[in-house]
């Protein structure tokens, strides 16, 4: 099974520098609880999308729900670097 999240390129500046990496790590963590060995990737594209390959229709619904919850809870796991003021 492969899950790819496409993030709208216009949102790139609103993410931390390692935002794509953080998204992939969180997605792996959440998917591996239910779908061990699922391949994950994230990239910038022209629009927001979730591409799921190799999953049943029911599994795809569950995965979309997992991704939706993940982004709703982003303030709990998406970490922005703290900038020190001199």
N, CA, C and O atoms as CSV, one atom per row, in Angstrom:
chain,resi,resn,atom,element,x,y,z
A,1,UNK,N,N,0.852,-1.168,0.000
A,1,UNK,CA,C,0.000,0.000,0.000
A,1,UNK,C,C,0.902,1.236,0.000
A,1,UNK,O,O,1.940,1.269,0.661
A,2,UNK,N,N,0.485,2.233,-0.746
A,2,UNK,CA,C,1.236,3.488,-0.822
A,2,UNK,C,C,0.278,4.660,-0.628
A,2,UNK,O,O,-0.782,4.719,-1.250
A,3,UNK,N,N,0.667,5.590,0.242
A,3,UNK,CA,C,-0.136,6.781,0.511
A,3,UNK,C,C,0.743,8.004,0.256
A,3,UNK,O,O,1.819,8.141,0.838
A,4,UNK,N,N,0.272,8.884,-0.615
A,4,UNK,CA,C,1.001,10.115,-0.908
A,4,UNK,C,C,0.097,11.305,-0.614
A,4,UNK,O,O,-1.049,11.359,-1.060
A,5,UNK,N,N,0.629,12.253,0.140
A,5,UNK,CA,C,-0.098,13.487,0.414
A,5,UNK,C,C,0.540,14.588,-0.414
A,5,UNK,O,O,1.750,14.810,-0.353
A,6,UNK,N,N,-0.283,15.266,-1.184
A,6,UNK,CA,C,0.190,16.400,-1.973
A,6,UNK,C,C,-0.281,17.675,-1.277
A,6,UNK,O,O,-1.468,17.849,-1.000
A,7,UNK,N,N,0.666,18.551,-1.006
A,7,UNK,CA,C,0.390,19.817,-0.331
A,7,UNK,C,C,0.444,20.931,-1.373
A,7,UNK,O,O,1.369,20.988,-2.184
A,8,UNK,N,N,-0.534,21.800,-1.347
A,8,UNK,CA,C,-0.568,22.931,-2.278
A,8,UNK,C,C,0.688,23.782,-2.089
A,8,UNK,O,O,0.986,24.234,-0.983
A,9,UNK,N,N,1.408,23.990,-3.171
A,9,UNK,CA,C,2.658,24.747,-3.140
A,9,UNK,C,C,2.475,26.141,-2.528
A,9,UNK,O,O,3.410,26.692,-1.948
A,10,UNK,N,N,1.289,26.700,-2.654
A,10,UNK,CA,C,1.031,28.029,-2.085
A,10,UNK,C,C,1.094,28.019,-0.561
A,10,UNK,O,O,1.198,29.076,0.060
A,11,UNK,N,N,1.032,26.839,0.045
A,11,UNK,CA,C,1.115,26.713,1.509
A,11,UNK,C,C,2.536,26.465,2.009
A,11,UNK,O,O,2.759,26.331,3.212
A,12,UNK,N,N,3.489,26.405,1.094
A,12,UNK,CA,C,4.862,26.049,1.455
A,12,UNK,C,C,5.446,26.976,2.525
A,12,UNK,O,O,6.106,26.509,3.453
A,13,UNK,N,N,5.212,28.264,2.404
A,13,UNK,CA,C,5.801,29.222,3.346
A,13,UNK,C,C,5.139,29.183,4.721
A,13,UNK,O,O,5.700,29.695,5.689
A,14,UNK,N,N,3.967,28.589,4.819
A,14,UNK,CA,C,3.294,28.514,6.118
A,14,UNK,C,C,3.735,27.294,6.930
A,14,UNK,O,O,3.346,27.144,8.089
A,15,UNK,N,N,4.544,26.423,6.323
A,15,UNK,CA,C,5.049,25.239,7.021
A,15,UNK,C,C,6.454,25.496,7.551
A,15,UNK,O,O,7.170,26.347,7.022
A,16,UNK,N,N,6.855,24.769,8.592
A,16,UNK,CA,C,8.247,24.858,9.034
A,16,UNK,C,C,9.172,24.346,7.928
A,16,UNK,O,O,8.727,23.670,7.000
A,17,UNK,N,N,10.456,24.673,8.037
A,17,UNK,CA,C,11.430,24.278,7.016
A,17,UNK,C,C,11.392,22.767,6.756
A,17,UNK,O,O,11.492,22.340,5.606
A,18,UNK,N,N,11.253,21.966,7.797
A,18,UNK,CA,C,11.199,20.509,7.648
A,18,UNK,C,C,9.761,19.990,7.722
A,18,UNK,O,O,9.530,18.854,8.135
A,19,UNK,N,N,8.811,20.811,7.328
A,19,UNK,CA,C,7.395,20.466,7.432
A,19,UNK,C,C,7.008,19.192,6.704
A,19,UNK,O,O,6.259,18.377,7.243
A,20,UNK,N,N,7.511,19.007,5.475
A,20,UNK,CA,C,7.170,17.785,4.729
A,20,UNK,C,C,7.671,16.551,5.474
A,20,UNK,O,O,6.972,15.542,5.555
A,21,UNK,N,N,8.871,16.636,6.010
A,21,UNK,CA,C,9.434,15.514,6.770
A,21,UNK,C,C,8.573,15.214,8.004
A,21,UNK,O,O,8.292,14.052,8.297
A,22,UNK,N,N,8.160,16.253,8.717
A,22,UNK,CA,C,7.315,16.055,9.899
A,22,UNK,C,C,5.979,15.414,9.520
A,22,UNK,O,O,5.470,14.554,10.240
A,23,UNK,N,N,5.418,15.834,8.392
A,23,UNK,CA,C,4.142,15.271,7.936
A,23,UNK,C,C,4.305,13.791,7.622
A,23,UNK,O,O,3.471,12.978,8.021
A,24,UNK,N,N,5.378,13.431,6.905
A,24,UNK,CA,C,5.626,12.022,6.568
A,24,UNK,C,C,5.806,11.194,7.838
A,24,UNK,O,O,5.249,10.101,7.946
A,25,UNK,N,N,6.575,11.701,8.796
A,25,UNK,CA,C,6.810,10.954,10.033
A,25,UNK,C,C,5.511,10.729,10.807
A,25,UNK,O,O,5.269,9.635,11.318
A,26,UNK,N,N,4.683,11.764,10.890
A,26,UNK,CA,C,3.406,11.627,11.608
A,26,UNK,C,C,2.476,10.662,10.873
A,26,UNK,O,O,1.789,9.855,11.499
A,27,UNK,N,N,2.458,10.750,9.549
A,27,UNK,CA,C,1.625,9.849,8.753
A,27,UNK,C,C,2.066,8.403,8.947
A,27,UNK,O,O,1.229,7.520,9.137
A,28,UNK,N,N,3.374,8.153,8.902
A,28,UNK,CA,C,3.893,6.794,9.126
A,28,UNK,C,C,3.472,6.275,10.495
A,28,UNK,O,O,3.021,5.138,10.629
A,29,UNK,N,N,3.622,7.117,11.499
A,29,UNK,CA,C,3.278,6.711,12.868
A,29,UNK,C,C,1.809,6.308,12.959
A,29,UNK,O,O,1.474,5.278,13.543
A,30,UNK,N,N,0.950,7.118,12.386
A,30,UNK,CA,C,-0.491,6.847,12.480
A,30,UNK,C,C,-0.914,5.662,11.611
A,30,UNK,O,O,-1.746,4.857,12.029
A,31,UNK,N,N,-0.354,5.548,10.421
A,31,UNK,CA,C,-0.735,4.439,9.537
A,31,UNK,C,C,-0.204,3.106,10.037
A,31,UNK,O,O,-0.890,2.088,9.931
A,32,UNK,N,N,1.016,3.097,10.584
A,32,UNK,CA,C,1.606,1.835,11.024
A,32,UNK,C,C,0.876,1.219,12.204
A,32,UNK,O,O,1.063,0.036,12.489
A,33,UNK,N,N,0.046,1.994,12.897
A,33,UNK,CA,C,-0.786,1.416,13.953
A,33,UNK,C,C,-1.802,0.443,13.368
A,33,UNK,O,O,-2.192,-0.522,14.026
A,34,UNK,N,N,-2.232,0.696,12.127
A,34,UNK,CA,C,-3.282,-0.116,11.513
A,34,UNK,C,C,-2.808,-0.840,10.247
A,34,UNK,O,O,-3.260,-1.947,9.958
A,35,UNK,N,N,-1.904,-0.216,9.501
A,35,UNK,CA,C,-1.428,-0.753,8.221
A,35,UNK,C,C,0.097,-0.823,8.239
A,35,UNK,O,O,0.771,0.051,7.692
A,36,UNK,N,N,0.631,-1.853,8.861
A,36,UNK,CA,C,2.078,-2.013,8.999
A,36,UNK,C,C,2.718,-2.120,7.615
A,36,UNK,O,O,2.246,-2.858,6.750
A,37,UNK,N,N,3.788,-1.376,7.429
A,37,UNK,CA,C,4.531,-1.440,6.173
A,37,UNK,C,C,4.000,-0.550,5.067
A,37,UNK,O,O,4.495,-0.613,3.942
A,38,UNK,N,N,3.017,0.268,5.352
A,38,UNK,CA,C,2.492,1.178,4.327
A,38,UNK,C,C,3.582,2.180,3.951
A,38,UNK,O,O,4.235,2.751,4.824
A,39,UNK,N,N,3.773,2.390,2.657
A,39,UNK,CA,C,4.741,3.377,2.182
A,39,UNK,C,C,4.068,4.740,2.170
A,39,UNK,O,O,2.904,4.869,1.792
A,40,UNK,N,N,4.812,5.751,2.585
A,40,UNK,CA,C,4.244,7.092,2.645
A,40,UNK,C,C,5.180,8.097,1.992
A,40,UNK,O,O,6.399,7.923,2.001
A,41,UNK,N,N,4.607,9.139,1.434
A,41,UNK,CA,C,5.401,10.244,0.900
A,41,UNK,C,C,4.554,11.503,0.907
A,41,UNK,O,O,3.324,11.459,0.956
A,42,UNK,N,N,5.251,12.617,0.858
A,42,UNK,CA,C,4.594,13.919,0.827
A,42,UNK,C,C,5.388,14.807,-0.107
A,42,UNK,O,O,6.618,14.758,-0.128
A,43,UNK,N,N,4.685,15.619,-0.877
A,43,UNK,CA,C,5.375,16.553,-1.767
A,43,UNK,C,C,4.484,17.748,-2.038
A,43,UNK,O,O,3.275,17.717,-1.811
A,44,UNK,N,N,5.119,18.805,-2.532
A,44,UNK,CA,C,4.358,19.977,-2.936
A,44,UNK,C,C,3.828,19.756,-4.344
A,44,UNK,O,O,4.501,19.152,-5.180
A,45,UNK,N,N,2.630,20.243,-4.603
A,45,UNK,CA,C,1.984,20.100,-5.909
A,45,UNK,C,C,1.136,21.343,-6.164
A,45,UNK,O,O,1.197,22.314,-5.409
A,46,UNK,N,N,0.355,21.302,-7.224
A,46,UNK,CA,C,-0.479,22.460,-7.559
A,46,UNK,C,C,-1.779,22.495,-6.774
A,46,UNK,O,O,-2.488,23.501,-6.791
A,47,UNK,N,N,-2.101,21.399,-6.084
A,47,UNK,CA,C,-3.335,21.342,-5.300
A,47,UNK,C,C,-3.167,20.326,-4.175
A,47,UNK,O,O,-2.246,19.509,-4.195
A,48,UNK,N,N,-4.053,20.384,-3.208
A,48,UNK,CA,C,-4.059,19.425,-2.105
A,48,UNK,C,C,-4.729,18.140,-2.586
A,48,UNK,O,O,-5.779,18.182,-3.227
A,49,UNK,N,N,-4.112,16.992,-2.271
A,49,UNK,CA,C,-4.678,15.716,-2.698
A,49,UNK,C,C,-4.097,14.599,-1.839
A,49,UNK,O,O,-3.015,14.737,-1.268
A,50,UNK,N,N,-4.816,13.510,-1.759
A,50,UNK,CA,C,-4.332,12.285,-1.130
A,50,UNK,C,C,-4.444,11.191,-2.181
A,50,UNK,O,O,-5.525,10.950,-2.719
A,51,UNK,N,N,-3.330,10.528,-2.475
A,51,UNK,CA,C,-3.317,9.438,-3.442
A,51,UNK,C,C,-3.055,8.147,-2.672
A,51,UNK,O,O,-2.040,8.017,-1.987
A,52,UNK,N,N,-3.981,7.197,-2.792
A,52,UNK,CA,C,-3.866,5.923,-2.085
A,52,UNK,C,C,-3.877,4.808,-3.123
A,52,UNK,O,O,-4.845,4.652,-3.867
A,53,UNK,N,N,-2.793,4.033,-3.169
A,53,UNK,CA,C,-2.688,2.914,-4.104
A,53,UNK,C,C,-2.565,1.605,-3.333
A,53,UNK,O,O,-1.905,1.542,-2.296
A,54,UNK,N,N,-3.205,0.569,-3.847
A,54,UNK,CA,C,-3.079,-0.756,-3.262
A,54,UNK,C,C,-3.911,-0.984,-2.013
A,54,UNK,O,O,-3.593,-1.859,-1.207
A,55,UNK,N,N,-4.967,-0.211,-1.846
A,55,UNK,CA,C,-5.838,-0.372,-0.675
A,55,UNK,C,C,-7.269,-0.612,-1.142
A,55,UNK,O,O,-7.678,-0.131,-2.199
A,56,UNK,N,N,-8.014,-1.351,-0.353
A,56,UNK,CA,C,-9.423,-1.568,-0.666
A,56,UNK,C,C,-10.188,-0.260,-0.501
A,56,UNK,O,O,-9.671,0.711,0.052
A,57,UNK,N,N,-11.414,-0.248,-0.984
A,57,UNK,CA,C,-12.256,0.943,-0.858
A,57,UNK,C,C,-12.468,1.297,0.612
A,57,UNK,O,O,-12.415,2.467,0.991
A,58,UNK,N,N,-12.708,0.283,1.428
A,58,UNK,CA,C,-12.920,0.512,2.863
A,58,UNK,C,C,-11.645,1.020,3.530
A,58,UNK,O,O,-11.695,1.946,4.340
A,59,UNK,N,N,-10.500,0.419,3.193
A,59,UNK,CA,C,-9.226,0.873,3.764
A,59,UNK,C,C,-8.931,2.307,3.343
A,59,UNK,O,O,-8.411,3.090,4.138
A,60,UNK,N,N,-9.253,2.654,2.113
A,60,UNK,CA,C,-9.045,4.024,1.632
A,60,UNK,C,C,-9.856,5.023,2.447
A,60,UNK,O,O,-9.372,6.110,2.761
A,61,UNK,N,N,-11.087,4.657,2.791
A,61,UNK,CA,C,-11.925,5.530,3.628
A,61,UNK,C,C,-11.287,5.735,4.998
A,61,UNK,O,O,-11.246,6.851,5.515
A,62,UNK,N,N,-10.793,4.646,5.578
A,62,UNK,CA,C,-10.160,4.718,6.897
A,62,UNK,C,C,-8.903,5.587,6.825
A,62,UNK,O,O,-8.664,6.408,7.711
A,63,UNK,N,N,-8.105,5.408,5.777
A,63,UNK,CA,C,-6.872,6.184,5.619
A,63,UNK,C,C,-7.183,7.669,5.457
A,63,UNK,O,O,-6.513,8.513,6.052
A,64,UNK,N,N,-8.185,7.988,4.666
A,64,UNK,CA,C,-8.570,9.403,4.499
A,64,UNK,C,C,-8.998,10.012,5.838
A,64,UNK,O,O,-8.699,11.173,6.118
A,65,UNK,N,N,-9.688,9.238,6.650
A,65,UNK,CA,C,-10.105,9.709,7.974
A,65,UNK,C,C,-8.883,9.929,8.871
A,65,UNK,O,O,-8.819,10.916,9.603
A,66,UNK,N,N,-7.920,9.015,8.815
A,66,UNK,CA,C,-6.685,9.155,9.592
A,66,UNK,C,C,-5.952,10.430,9.193
A,66,UNK,O,O,-5.491,11.179,10.054
A,67,UNK,N,N,-5.844,10.678,7.887
A,67,UNK,CA,C,-5.160,11.879,7.396
A,67,UNK,C,C,-5.909,13.137,7.826
A,67,UNK,O,O,-5.296,14.120,8.243
A,68,UNK,N,N,-7.227,13.103,7.724
A,68,UNK,CA,C,-8.039,14.252,8.141
A,68,UNK,C,C,-7.806,14.575,9.620
A,68,UNK,O,O,-7.592,15.733,9.978
A,69,UNK,N,N,-7.849,13.559,10.469
A,69,UNK,CA,C,-7.622,13.761,11.902
A,69,UNK,C,C,-6.202,14.252,12.172
A,69,UNK,O,O,-5.982,15.091,13.046
A,70,UNK,N,N,-5.245,13.723,11.415
A,70,UNK,CA,C,-3.856,14.120,11.579
A,70,UNK,C,C,-3.692,15.622,11.366
A,70,UNK,O,O,-3.028,16.295,12.154
A,71,UNK,N,N,-4.299,16.147,10.299
A,71,UNK,CA,C,-4.166,17.574,10.021
A,71,UNK,C,C,-4.998,18.426,10.979
A,71,UNK,O,O,-4.623,19.560,11.280
A,72,UNK,N,N,-6.112,17.898,11.456
A,72,UNK,CA,C,-6.897,18.629,12.457
A,72,UNK,C,C,-6.115,18.777,13.765
A,72,UNK,O,O,-6.318,19.736,14.509
A,73,UNK,N,N,-5.229,17.830,14.036
A,73,UNK,CA,C,-4.427,17.837,15.263
A,73,UNK,C,C,-3.005,18.343,15.029
A,73,UNK,O,O,-2.133,18.138,15.874
A,74,UNK,N,N,-2.761,19.000,13.898
A,74,UNK,CA,C,-1.409,19.427,13.524
A,74,UNK,C,C,-0.755,20.326,14.565
A,74,UNK,O,O,0.467,20.302,14.716
A,75,UNK,N,N,-1.535,21.109,15.276
A,75,UNK,CA,C,-0.947,21.994,16.289
A,75,UNK,C,C,-0.327,21.205,17.442
A,75,UNK,O,O,0.419,21.766,18.245
A,76,UNK,N,N,-0.628,19.914,17.529
A,76,UNK,CA,C,-0.074,19.065,18.584
A,76,UNK,C,C,1.235,18.392,18.175
A,76,UNK,O,O,2.008,17.997,19.048
A,77,UNK,N,N,1.513,18.249,16.867
A,77,UNK,CA,C,2.707,17.527,16.438
A,77,UNK,C,C,3.578,18.287,15.435
A,77,UNK,O,O,4.755,17.954,15.297
A,78,UNK,N,N,3.058,19.277,14.741
A,78,UNK,CA,C,3.843,20.029,13.759
A,78,UNK,C,C,4.625,21.107,14.505
A,78,UNK,O,O,4.044,22.053,15.037
A,79,UNK,N,N,5.948,20.953,14.538
A,79,UNK,CA,C,6.801,21.802,15.360
A,79,UNK,C,C,7.494,22.860,14.506
A,79,UNK,O,O,8.143,22.551,13.507
A,80,UNK,N,N,7.343,24.100,14.921
A,80,UNK,CA,C,8.037,25.218,14.277
A,80,UNK,C,C,9.276,25.544,15.095
A,80,UNK,O,O,9.249,25.495,16.325
A,81,UNK,N,N,10.367,25.878,14.404
A,81,UNK,CA,C,11.596,26.256,15.096
A,81,UNK,C,C,11.364,27.549,15.860
A,81,UNK,O,O,10.672,28.455,15.396
A,82,UNK,N,N,11.952,27.608,17.025
A,82,UNK,CA,C,11.881,28.852,17.791
A,82,UNK,C,C,13.029,29.743,17.345
A,82,UNK,O,O,14.169,29.290,17.239
A,83,UNK,N,N,12.730,30.996,17.088
A,83,UNK,CA,C,13.746,31.948,16.659
A,83,UNK,C,C,14.210,32.722,17.884
A,83,UNK,O,O,13.410,33.340,18.586
A,84,UNK,N,N,15.512,32.678,18.126
A,84,UNK,CA,C,16.058,33.395,19.273
A,84,UNK,C,C,16.315,34.843,18.887
A,84,UNK,O,O,16.901,35.124,17.841
A,85,UNK,N,N,15.883,35.738,19.719
A,85,UNK,CA,C,16.129,37.162,19.507
A,85,UNK,C,C,17.376,37.553,20.292
A,85,UNK,O,O,17.475,37.264,21.484
A,86,UNK,N,N,18.311,38.199,19.642
A,86,UNK,CA,C,19.563,38.604,20.308
A,86,UNK,C,C,19.401,39.927,21.010
A,86,UNK,O,O,20.347,40.422,21.621
